[in-house]
Amino acid sequence: MRPMTSDLSTVLSIEAARERLRDLISELAVVRGKVTLASGLEADYYVDLRRITLHHEASRLVGQVMLDLLDRNGIDFDAAGGLTMGADPVGHAIMRTAGDNDRAIDTFVVRKAQKSYGMGRQVEGPEVSGRNVVVLEDTSTTGGSALTAVEALREVLPLVDLVLVMSVEPGFGGQSFIPGSLEKIAQLRAMAREMGLETIIEVDGGISARNAGAVYGAGADVLVAGSSVFGAEDPQAEVVKMLNA
């Protein structure tokens, strides 16, 4: 483990940024012990990513890693945000990193319910109607927070060509698929069908022959697999298994 100090003015390579962020998450964010999640499920540990997204060094790395992840997956967007409050610092981190690279990316905040006073808005910040947006979440169990945000952004769904569902925690490979992602995929597909849209749903994270059939059955169009393929003794055979799942 490297010491928890760093020259904040130094811009790391994306590979070094991912590794440093992984170190910081392991050191600062993993809380061990019985925890009841928002979904009602119990876990033996909890990853408190607010200890990362609100950290003076880690937040910069979150922006760098997330922006690179979105760019590598060909996601074209003008604004990033999600349900308050977990998504708020992630959106700000992406906006700051984009600004450092002369890119105009806004962020927005989605309230849990529409305001009954003032302007009565549920989505706060620069106007997102008619723009390409990315809906964020800091930690995913069932994906409920992101789905609440998506519901609030329903009016912009007809403008979206592709929705990327991250089925692991972004940042490093070899993680297990988060089962709650299936519900997220199914609800997104149902929403698109209800609106008569042909939205492409891409799923990235923990994809293997063991879950490819379920992910496709939930409504995914594109599956992104890395470790399960390139870590297999016969990568070609593993791909064939996924195609036949």
N, C-alpha and C positions, 0 to 999 in steps of 0.2 A: 504494500500500500504506500503510495506516495503521500507526503505530508499534505494536510488540508489547507495549504496556502499556495498562491499562484500569482504571477504577474498578470493583472487583469487587462493590461494593455496589449498583451501578446495574443495574437490570433493563431490558434492551433490548426493543424491539418485536420480534416474531417475524421480521419482514422484516430488521431490522438484525442480529438474532442470526444468521440464516442467512448474511448477507453477511460478518459478522465471522468466523464459523466457516470460511467458504470461504477468506478471507484467511489465517487461521491454518493451515489444512490446506496451502495452497499454499506458505506460508513455512516451516513446520516439518516437514511429514510426507512430502513428495514427495522420494524418494531416487532419483537418476538413476544408471544403470549396470546391467550385466547382473546379474540376480537369479534364482535358482531358487526357485520357489514351492513350497509344501507339496504341491501337486498333481503336482509334477515338471516342470511347464511352466516355460519361461524367459520373462522379461520384460525390457524395456529400462529399466524404472523400477519402483519399488515405493512404495506408499503405506503408510507405517508409522503407522497410526492410534493406536498406543500413545503416540506423541509428542503426540497430541491428547487422547486419553481420560484420560491421566494428567497433563495439563498444568493448572496452577492456574486459568487463565482458560478455556481451551477446553473443559474437562470440564463446566463449568457450561452452556456453550452447547450441548454435545452433549445434555445432559439436556433443555434447553428445546426444542431442535429436534426431538428424537426423540419427546418427549411430545406435542408439537403434531402431528407427523406421524401418530402413532397415533390421536390424538383426531379429526383431520380425516378419517381413514379409518374412523371409527366402530368402532374396536377397543376392546372392553370387557375390561379385564384387572385382575387383583388382584396379580400379581407378574410381574417381568421378570428374565430371566437367560439363561444359556447355557453353552456349553462353556468351561471355564477354559483359558487365562486371558484371551483376547481379549475375551470378553463381560463379564467381571467389572466393569471400570470403567464400561462402558456401562450395565449394570443399576444400579449405584450412582448414576450421574449422573441416571438417570430417577427413582430413588427419592428423591434429594435434591430435585430440582425439584418432584416431586409433593408432598413434605412442605412445601416453601416455599409451596405453594398449598393447604395443608390437605387433601391427598389421601393416603390410606393405601395406598401401593403398596410391596410388599416386593420384595426381590431374592433370587435363589438362584444357586447355583454347581453346575454339572454336571461331575463328575470324568470323566476319559477312561475310567476303569474303576472298577468297584465296589470299595470298600475291603475288604480281607481281615481287618481288625481293627476294634476298637471296635464301633460300631453297624453296620458293614458297609454304609454308605450310599453311593450314587453321586450323589444330589441332596442338596446341603447347604443349610442355611438353614431358614426357616420351612416348614412342611409345605405342599406344593403339590397334593396329592391332593384332587380335588373342586373345585379353583379354576381360574379362567380365567388362563392364563399367556401371556406373549409370549416366544418364544425369539429371542435376539439373537446377533449376530455382529459383530465390529468391521470385518473386511474379508472380502469374498466372492470366491473364484475358482471353485471347483466347488460350494461350499455344503456341503462335507463336514463341517465343524465343527458347523454348525447341525443337520445331519441326525443326527450322533452325539448331540447334545443331545435332539433330538426322539425318537430311539429310547429314550433314558433316560426320557423323559416319556411314553412310549407309553400308560401306564395312564390318563393324563388326556385322551387324544385323543377319547374318546367324549363328553367334556364341551365340546369345542370346536365351535362352529358354523362359524367361518370362519378360515382361515389366510392371512395376507398374506405373500407372497413378494416381497421387494424385489430387483429385478433390476438395480439400479444402486446406487451408494453414496448413502445418504440425505443430503439437504442442499440440492441445487440441481437445476434442470431441464436438459434438453438433453443428457444423458449417453447413451452408447451402451449397449445391452443387453449384460449379462454372459452369454455363451453357456452357462456352467456352470449357470445358473439352470434350464435345461431339465431337467437331471438331478435337481435338487432337486424340481422340480414333479412329475416322473414318479414319484419315490420316495414323495413325500407322497401322491399319488393311489393308488399301489399299496398303501400302508399302510392308507389309508382303506377301500379296496375289500376288502382282506383281513379287515378288522374289521367289514365290513358297514355302514360309515358313509357318509353323504351329505355329508361335509364340503365346504364351499365353499372353493375355492382362488382367491384374488385375486392378480393379478400387477401390480406397479406399477414402471415404470421402463424407458425406452428402447423402449416398445411402438410399433410402426409396421406398415404394410402388409407390410413385408419379413419380419417375424418373427411376426406375429399368428397365422398358420396353425400354425406350429411350436409356439408357446406353448399354443394351444388343444389341439393334438394331444397335447401332453405331459400334459394333464390339467387345465388351468386352466378355470375357469368364468367369471371376471370379469377383463377386461383394462382397465387404467387408462392412458389415453394423454393426454398434454398437449402437449408441444412439437411432436410429429409432426403433430398436428391443427391447433393454433392457429398453427403456423408455416408451414402449407401455403398455397399460393395459393388453393386451394378446399378449405376444411376439410370441407365436406359430402362432397365427392368422396373425400377421404382416408378418412373414416369408412366410406364404402361399400366402398372397397378393402379395408379391414381386415375388414369383415363378410364379404366374399367370398373372403378369403384362404384 
